[in-house]
């Protein structure tokens, strides 16, 4: 609660802001769709609902300040004047008058987002401004938007090129430097130490300064770390770990930065396609790295050449992004004049932006579904990315060149499936399937199907000693891995759309949190696969495939039970917790 002595000053500031907002919003009533409240379905549709009036004549006790606009006689929502979308959420001038009068007695509510809060916590903020108004939907605007998405796609191609280069190069590097399997695991996991470190800071920086500049800085840092890797490896083992740590630091900000760019610059109707196209670059990067890294090592100067080439490509991308997109605002969502005026009124009244509602994140069941799914996805994807070439070489008796070629096939299946996933998800949603169910179906195909395929791989490998491996064995293993990786493409319309589903405002920050846990999973996967491989006497089934399959089954159940795509008003939930305390 707040002290009673602070109420007059806050009431004065809130009144000034409310009066300015009423003037702006009254003029805006004829320009945008306005409601006294909204309720959102999983498919994003909005419809008007009634709100309860707030008694304006009675002063509220200090402890109950901020509660006035959240409850009414029938516990229905009352609209608060706030920061997020302004005119897109406000009703008629009569409702504004009620809200303005109530805000004198509830200054904390005035600071909240312009959202609807229902008795059960609310479906969250819904932008009522049409996409044609919010975004540049002209032919030129669409061209600019999708050219930016292509640039994001290229960034994530580079992102996984600089991961997979070590997965391929580590075989000749280990032979050259005499590394054990544990040391190889340390080299692979050093990347993820840095990757985990910058997840939450990356989300915060993207939210505060914009994802475009944060992504640029990240690419420059990881390209520098890649470029110096050969020199570091020749200097000392510790120096190599530091260089991989730097690569992880840079790549750690990329997912949050890109999520922020997409959440704030892409219309909701294009979200599945944009997210799939952007993060599909990871799969293309893995595939491209496995294709080109072995020839580079064999014919262009040995293993150091892959680090030099991929590092230089990163600086070329940075120049392109800096000149064409980093400072270009034409691809961003367009605030209405009314929203700009409201923001100016907030600043004039000295009202600060809402603090990040960390507590509200961790009490939301859908957020925990994302946490579980992201942990499992990284344990699966980076564990196999790091160890697949070594597995094929060790368990199936294939050469470096052949193992890299065989490693391509699962990633090729992922790329091929990626072309199908987004259009299929869009078609399902347009055909009447709720967005919640589209996300659940996507994650079930990704994890449950993958678990079945990996269990099959484990059985084949466990029952076939290396000396008994035939071409048929190799073909069966690669087929099962390709099925698993192909189904993994469904994560693009499941997990990776989920953060923006829950909150456009906090998508980048939430991704930073879930990706922190995911980075820990990546570290555990890359390190403990090597450790368990030694502990089990070289058993690939028990050290790599079975642990991943178990995590996939558990995460499938968690996501199916907990996930809900309805937008969530985390600011209102956090304030309700503070008031209740």
C-alpha positions in Angstrom: 0.0 0.0 0.0 0.9 3.7 -0.1 0.9 6.3 2.6 -2.0 8.7 2.8 0.3 11.7 2.7 1.4 10.7 -0.8 -2.1 10.6 -2.2 -2.7 14.3 -2.9 0.4 14.6 -5.0 -0.3 11.4 -6.9 -4.0 12.4 -7.3 -2.9 15.7 -8.9 -0.5 13.9 -11.3 -3.2 11.3 -12.2 -5.8 14.0 -12.7 -3.6 16.0 -15.0 -2.9 12.9 -17.0 -6.6 11.8 -17.0 -7.8 15.2 -18.2 -5.3 15.2 -21.0 -6.2 11.6 -22.0 -9.9 12.4 -21.9 -9.4 15.3 -24.3 -7.4 13.2 -26.7 -9.6 10.1 -26.5 -12.8 12.0 -26.9 -11.5 13.3 -30.2 -10.4 9.8 -31.1 -13.7 8.1 -30.6 -14.8 8.6 -34.1 -11.5 7.4 -35.6 -11.0 4.0 -34.1 -13.0 1.0 -33.0 -13.8 1.6 -29.3 -15.3 -0.6 -26.6 -16.0 -0.5 -22.9 -14.0 -3.6 -22.7 -12.8 -6.6 -24.7 -12.7 -10.3 -24.3 -10.3 -12.4 -26.4 -10.7 -15.9 -27.7 -7.8 -18.1 -28.5 -8.1 -17.1 -32.1 -7.6 -13.5 -31.3 -11.2 -12.3 -32.0 -12.5 -9.5 -29.8 -16.0 -8.6 -28.8 -17.5 -5.9 -26.5 -18.5 -6.7 -23.0 -20.2 -4.5 -20.3 -18.2 -2.9 -17.6 -19.2 -1.9 -14.1 -19.2 1.7 -13.1 -16.8 2.8 -10.4 -18.2 5.0 -7.7 -16.4 8.3 -8.1 -17.5 10.1 -5.0 -16.1 7.9 -2.3 -12.4 8.1 -1.3 -10.6 4.8 -1.2 -8.4 3.8 1.7 -4.7 3.9 1.0 -4.4 0.1 1.0 -7.1 -0.3 -1.6 -5.6 2.3 -4.0 -5.2 0.7 -7.4 -8.1 -1.7 -6.8 -10.8 0.7 -8.0 -10.5 0.0 -11.6 -10.0 -3.7 -11.3 -13.2 -4.7 -9.6 -16.9 -3.7 -9.6 -20.1 -4.8 -8.0 -20.2 -7.9 -10.2 -16.4 -8.3 -10.4 -16.4 -7.2 -14.0 -13.6 -5.3 -15.6 -13.3 -1.6 -15.7 -11.1 0.1 -18.3 -8.0 1.9 -17.1 -6.3 4.7 -18.9 -2.8 3.6 -19.5 0.3 3.3 -21.6 0.1 0.4 -24.0 -2.3 1.2 -26.8 -4.3 4.2 -25.8 -7.1 4.8 -28.2 -7.2 1.2 -29.3 -8.6 0.2 -26.0 -10.8 3.1 -24.8 -14.5 3.6 -25.0 -16.8 6.5 -25.2 -16.2 9.8 -23.5 -18.7 8.8 -20.9 -16.6 5.8 -19.9 -13.6 8.0 -19.9 -15.2 10.4 -17.6 -15.8 7.6 -15.1 -12.3 6.3 -15.5 -10.8 9.8 -15.1 -12.8 10.5 -11.9 -11.9 7.2 -10.5 -8.2 7.7 -11.2 -8.1 10.6 -8.8 -8.6 8.0 -6.0 -6.7 5.2 -7.6 -3.5 6.7 -9.0 -1.8 3.3 -9.2 -4.5 2.0 -11.6 -3.8 4.9 -13.9 -0.3 3.7 -14.3 -1.5 0.3 -15.6 -1.8 -0.7 -19.2 -4.9 0.2 -21.1 -6.4 -3.3 -20.9 -9.4 -5.2 -19.6 -9.0 -7.1 -16.4 -11.6 -9.9 -15.9 -12.4 -11.6 -12.7 -10.3 -14.5 -13.6 -7.2 -12.5 -14.4 -8.3 -11.4 -17.9 -7.5 -12.5 -21.4 -5.1 -9.6 -21.6 -4.6 -6.6 -23.9 -6.0 -6.8 -27.3 -5.1 -4.2 -30.0 -8.4 -3.0 -31.4 -6.7 -0.9 -34.1 -7.0 -2.5 -37.5 -3.9 -4.0 -39.0 -4.3 -1.7 -42.0 -3.9 1.2 -39.5 -1.3 -0.3 -37.2 1.0 -1.4 -40.0 2.0 -0.3 -43.5 0.1 -2.9 -45.5 0.8 -1.4 -48.9 2.7 -3.4 -51.5 5.9 -1.4 -50.7 5.4 -1.8 -47.0 5.0 -5.6 -47.4 8.1 -5.8 -49.5 10.1 -3.9 -47.0 8.8 -6.0 -44.1 9.5 -9.3 -45.7 13.0 -8.2 -46.9 13.7 -7.5 -43.2 12.5 -10.9 -42.3 14.9 -12.3 -45.0 17.7 -10.4 -43.3 16.6 -12.0 -39.9 16.6 -15.4 -41.6 20.2 -14.8 -42.8 21.2 -13.8 -39.3 20.0 -17.1 -37.9 21.7 -19.0 -40.7 24.9 -17.5 -39.5 23.9 -18.2 -35.9 23.9 -22.0 -36.5 26.8 -21.9 -38.9 28.9 -20.7 -36.0 27.5 -23.5 -33.8 27.9 -26.4 -36.3 31.4 -25.3 -37.3 32.6 -26.6 -34.0 30.5 -29.8 -34.2 32.4 -30.7 -37.4 35.8 -29.2 -36.7 36.0 -30.8 -33.2 36.8 -34.2 -34.8 40.1 -33.1 -36.4 40.7 -30.6 -33.6 40.4 -33.4 -31.0 42.8 -35.6 -33.0 45.3 -32.7 -33.3 45.2 -31.6 -29.7 44.6 -35.0 -28.1 41.4 -34.2 -26.3 39.4 -36.7 -24.3 35.6 -37.1 -24.7 35.2 -35.0 -21.5 37.4 -32.2 -22.9 35.4 -32.3 -26.2 32.2 -31.9 -24.1 33.7 -28.9 -22.3 34.6 -27.3 -25.7 31.0 -27.9 -26.9 29.4 -26.6 -23.7 31.6 -23.5 -23.3 29.4 -21.8 -26.0 26.3 -22.4 -23.8 27.8 -20.8 -20.7 27.9 -17.5 -22.6 24.6 -18.2 -24.3 22.8 -18.6 -20.9 24.4 -15.5 -19.5 22.9 -13.0 -22.0 19.3 -14.4 -22.3 17.5 -12.2 -19.8 19.8 -9.2 -20.3 19.2 -9.6 -24.0 15.5 -9.6 -23.6 15.6 -6.5 -21.3 17.9 -4.6 -23.7 15.7 -5.5 -26.7 12.6 -4.3 -24.8 14.3 -1.0 -23.8 16.4 -0.1 -26.8 14.8 -2.1 -29.6 15.7 -5.5 -31.0 17.4 -4.2 -34.1 20.4 -2.6 -32.4 20.7 -5.5 -29.9 20.7 -8.1 -32.7 23.4 -6.1 -34.6 25.6 -6.0 -31.5 25.1 -9.7 -30.9 26.1 -10.7 -34.4 29.2 -8.6 -34.2 30.3 -10.1 -30.9 29.7 -13.7 -32.0 31.5 -13.2 -35.3 34.5 -11.8 -33.4 34.5 -14.8 -31.1 34.4 -17.1 -34.2 37.2 -15.3 -36.0 39.6 -15.6 -33.1 38.9 -19.3 -32.3 41.9 -20.7 -34.2 44.4 -18.4 -32.5 42.9 -19.1 -29.1 43.0 -22.9 -29.7 46.7 -22.7 -30.6 47.4 -20.5 -27.5 45.7 -22.6 -24.9 42.7 -24.8 -24.1 41.3 -22.1 -21.7 41.6 -19.4 -24.4 39.5 -21.6 -26.8 36.9 -21.9 -24.1 36.8 -18.1 -23.7 36.4 -17.6 -27.5 33.4 -20.0 -27.5 32.0 -18.2 -24.5 32.1 -15.0 -26.5 30.3 -16.6 -29.3 27.6 -17.7 -26.8 27.3 -14.2 -25.4 26.6 -12.8 -28.8 24.2 -15.5 -29.9 22.4 -15.3 -26.6 20.8 -12.0 -27.4 19.7 -13.0 -30.9 16.4 -15.0 -30.1 15.1 -12.3 -27.8 16.0 -9.5 -30.1 14.4 -11.2 -33.1 11.3 -12.0 -31.1 11.0 -8.4 -30.1 11.4 -7.2 -33.7 8.7 -9.7 -34.9 6.3 -9.1 -32.0 6.3 -5.3 -32.6 6.7 -5.1 -36.3 4.7 -8.0 -37.8 0.9 -8.1 -38.0 -0.7 -11.0 -36.0 -2.1 -12.5 -39.1 1.4 -13.0 -40.5 3.0 -14.1 -37.2 3.3 -17.9 -37.9 4.8 -17.3 -41.3 7.3 -14.7 -40.1 8.4 -16.7 -37.0 8.8 -19.8 -39.1 10.8 -18.0 -41.8 13.0 -16.2 -39.3 13.9 -19.2 -37.0 13.9 -21.5 -40.0 17.3 -19.9 -40.6 18.6 -22.0 -37.7 17.8 -25.2 -39.6 19.2 -23.9 -42.9 22.4 -22.8 -41.0 22.8 -26.3 -39.5 22.3 -27.9 -42.9 24.6 -25.5 -44.7 27.3 -25.9 -42.1 27.3 -29.6 -42.4 27.4 -29.4 -46.2 30.2 -26.8 -46.5 32.4 -27.3 -43.4 34.0 -30.6 -44.4 35.1 -29.4 -47.8 36.5 -26.3 -46.3 38.4 -28.3 -43.8 39.7 -30.7 -46.4 40.5 -28.3 -49.2 40.8 -24.8 -47.9 43.4 -24.9 -45.1 42.2 -27.3 -42.5 39.8 -26.7 -39.5 40.9 -23.1 -38.9 39.4 -22.1 -42.3 35.8 -22.6 -41.2 36.2 -20.2 -38.3 37.8 -17.5 -40.5 35.2 -17.8 -43.3 32.1 -17.9 -41.0 33.4 -15.0 -38.9 33.9 -12.8 -41.9 30.4 -13.6 -43.1 29.1 -12.3 -39.8 30.7 -8.9 -40.4 29.4 -8.7 -43.9 25.9 -9.3 -42.5 26.4 -6.6 -39.9 27.3 -4.0 -42.6 24.1 -4.9 -44.5 21.9 -4.7 -41.4 23.4 -1.5 -40.2 22.9 0.3 -43.6 19.4 -1.0 -44.4 17.5 -2.0 -41.3 18.9 -1.1 -38.0 17.7 2.5 -37.9 14.7 2.0 -40.3 11.4 2.7 -38.5 9.2 2.0 -41.5 8.9 -1.7 -40.6 7.7 -1.0 -37.0 4.1 -0.8 -35.8 2.6 2.6 -36.3 1.3 4.4 -33.2 -1.8 6.4 -33.8 -1.7 10.2 -33.1 -3.9 9.6 -30.1 -1.5 7.1 -28.6 1.4 9.4 -29.1 -0.6 12.2 -27.4 -1.4 9.8 -24.5 2.3 8.9 -24.1 3.2 12.6 -24.1 0.6 13.1 -21.4 2.0 10.3 -19.3 5.5 11.9 -19.6 4.1 15.3 -18.7 2.4 13.9 -15.7 5.6 12.2 -14.6 4.1 8.7 -14.8 6.8 6.1 -15.1 6.6 3.0 -17.3 5.3 -0.2 -15.7 8.1 -2.3 -14.1 8.6 -5.7 -15.6 6.1 -8.1 -14.0 8.5 -10.9 -13.2 6.2 -12.4 -10.5 3.2 -12.5 -12.9 5.3 -14.5 -15.4 6.2 -17.2 -13.0 2.6 -17.7 -11.7 1.2 -18.2 -15.2 0.7 -21.8 -16.2 1.2 -21.1 -19.9 4.6 -19.5 -19.2 5.7 -22.8 -17.4 4.5 -24.7 -20.5 6.9 -22.6 -22.6 9.7 -23.1 -20.0 9.3 -26.9 -20.2 9.1 -26.9 -24.0 12.1 -24.7 -24.5 14.2 -26.7 -22.1 13.4 -29.9 -24.0 13.8 -28.3 -27.4 17.4 -27.2 -26.7 18.4 -30.4 -24.9 17.3 -32.2 -28.1 18.4 -29.9 -30.8 21.8 -28.8 -29.5 22.6 -32.2 -28.0 22.2 -33.8 -31.4 23.8 -30.8 -33.2 26.9 -31.2 -31.1 27.2 -35.0 -31.0 25.6 -36.3 -34.3 28.8 -36.3 -36.4 30.8 -38.0 -33.6 27.9 -40.5 -33.1 27.9 -41.4 -36.8 31.7 -41.7 -36.9 31.9 -43.8 -33.7 28.8 -46.0 -33.8 28.3 -46.4 -37.6 32.0 -46.5 -38.6 31.8 -43.7 -41.2 34.5 -41.2 -42.1 34.4 -37.5 -41.3 33.2 -36.6 -44.8 30.5 -39.3 -44.9 29.4 -38.6 -41.3 28.9 -34.9 -42.2 27.0 -35.9 -45.3 24.8 -38.2 -43.4 24.2 -35.5 -40.8 22.8 -33.3 -43.5 19.8 -35.6 -44.2 18.0 -35.0 -40.9 18.4 -31.2 -41.2 17.3 -31.4 -44.8 14.1 -33.1 -43.6 13.6 -30.2 -41.1 14.0 -27.6 -43.9 11.6 -29.4 -46.1 9.0 -29.7 -43.4 9.5 -26.0 -42.5 8.0 -25.1 -45.9 4.8 -27.0 -44.9 4.4 -26.2 -41.2 3.5 -22.5 -41.3 0.9 -22.7 -44.2 -0.6 -25.8 -42.5 -0.9 -24.0 -39.1 -2.5 -21.0 -40.8 -4.9 -23.1 -42.6 -5.9 -25.0 -39.5 -6.5 -21.7 -37.6 -8.5 -20.2 -40.5 -10.5 -23.4 -40.7 -11.8 -23.0 -37.2 -9.2 -24.7 -34.9 -8.5 -22.5 -31.9 -5.0 -21.0 -31.7 -4.4 -22.8 -28.4 -5.1 -26.2 -30.1 -2.8 -25.3 -33.1 0.0 -24.7 -30.6 -0.7 -27.9 -28.7 -0.9 -30.0 -31.9 2.4 -28.5 -33.1 4.3 -29.3 -29.9 2.8 -32.8 -29.8 3.9 -33.6 -33.3 7.4 -32.1 -32.5 8.0 -33.9 -29.2 5.8 -37.1 -29.1 6.7 -38.0 -32.7 10.3 -37.3 -32.1 10.4 -39.4 -28.9 9.1 -42.4 -30.9 11.7 -42.0 -33.6 14.6 -41.5 -31.1 13.5 -44.6 -29.1 13.8 -46.5 -32.4 17.3 -45.2 -33.0 18.3 -46.2 -29.5 17.0 -49.7 -30.0 18.8 -50.1 -33.3 22.1 -48.8 -32.0 21.9 -50.8 -28.7 21.3 -54.0 -30.6 23.9 -53.5 -33.3 27.6 -53.4 -32.3 29.8 -51.3 -34.5 31.4 -54.3 -36.2 28.0 -55.6 -37.2 26.8 -52.3 -38.8 25.7 -52.6 -42.4 24.5 -50.1 -45.0 20.9 -51.1 -44.0 21.6 -50.2 -40.4 22.9 -46.8 -41.4 19.9 -46.2 -43.7 17.5 -47.1 -40.9 19.2 -44.9 -38.4 19.3 -41.9 -40.7 15.6 -42.5 -41.7 14.5 -42.4 -38.1 16.6 -39.3 -37.3 15.2 -37.6 -40.4 11.6 -38.3 -39.2 12.5 -36.9 -35.8 14.1 -33.8 -37.2 11.3 -33.3 -39.7 8.7 -33.4 -37.0 10.9 -31.0 -35.0 10.0 -28.2 -37.5 6.6 -28.0 -35.8 8.2 -26.2 -32.9 8.2 -23.0 -35.1 4.3 -22.8 -34.9 4.3 -24.1 -31.3 6.8 -22.9 -28.8 8.3 -20.1 -30.8 4.9 -18.4 -31.5 3.9 -18.8 -27.8 5.7 -15.8 -26.3 4.0 -13.3 -28.7 0.7 -15.1 -28.2 0.8 -14.4 -24.5 2.1 -10.8 -24.6 3.4 -8.7 -27.5 4.7 -6.2 -25.0 6.8 -8.7 -23.0 7.5 -11.3 -25.7 11.3 -10.6 -25.9 11.7 -10.6 -22.2 9.8 -13.8 -21.7 11.8 -15.5 -24.5 15.0 -14.3 -22.6 13.8 -16.1 -19.5 12.7 -19.3 -21.2 15.9 -19.3 -23.3 18.0 -19.0 -20.2 16.6 -22.3 -19.0 17.0 -23.7 -22.5 20.7 -22.6 -22.6 21.2 -24.5 -19.3 19.6 -27.5 -21.0 22.0 -27.1 -24.0 25.0 -27.0 -21.6 23.7 -30.1 -19.8 23.1 -31.9 -23.0 26.5 -31.2 -24.6 28.5 -31.9 -21.5 26.7 -34.8 -19.9 26.4 -36.7 -23.2 30.1 -36.9 -23.2 30.2 -37.7 -19.5 27.6 -40.4 -19.7 29.2 -41.8 -22.9 32.4 -42.4 -20.8 30.5 -43.6 -17.8 28.4 -46.2 -19.8 31.4 -47.5 -21.7 30.4 -45.9 -25.0 26.7 -46.5 -25.0 25.1 -43.9 -27.3 21.5 -45.0 -26.6 21.8 -44.4 -22.8 24.0 -41.2 -23.1 22.2 -39.4 -26.0 18.9 -40.8 -27.4 17.0 -42.1 -24.4 17.4 -39.0 -22.2 16.1 -36.8 -25.0 13.1 -39.1 -25.6 12.2 -39.0 -21.9 12.3 -35.2 -21.8 10.2 -35.1 -25.0 7.4 -37.3 -23.5 7.3 -35.3 -20.3 7.2 -32.0 -22.1 4.4 -33.1 -24.4 2.2 -33.8 -21.4 3.1 -30.6 -19.7 2.4 -28.5 -22.7 -0.9 -30.3 -23.5 -2.1 -29.7 -19.9 -0.9 -26.1 -19.2 -0.9 -24.2 -22.5 -3.4 -21.5 -23.4 -2.9 -19.0 -26.2 -5.1 -16.3 -24.8 -3.2 -13.0 -24.3 -2.3 -12.3 -20.7 -2.3 -8.8 -19.0 0.8 -9.4 -16.9 0.9 -5.8 -15.6 -2.6 -6.1 -14.2 -1.9 -9.4 -12.6 1.3 -8.1 -11.0 -0.5 -5.0 -9.6 -3.3 -7.2 -8.2 -0.6 -9.2 -6.3 0.9 -6.0 -4.9 -2.5 -4.6 -3.8 -3.4 -8.0 -2.2 -0.2 -8.0 -0.3 
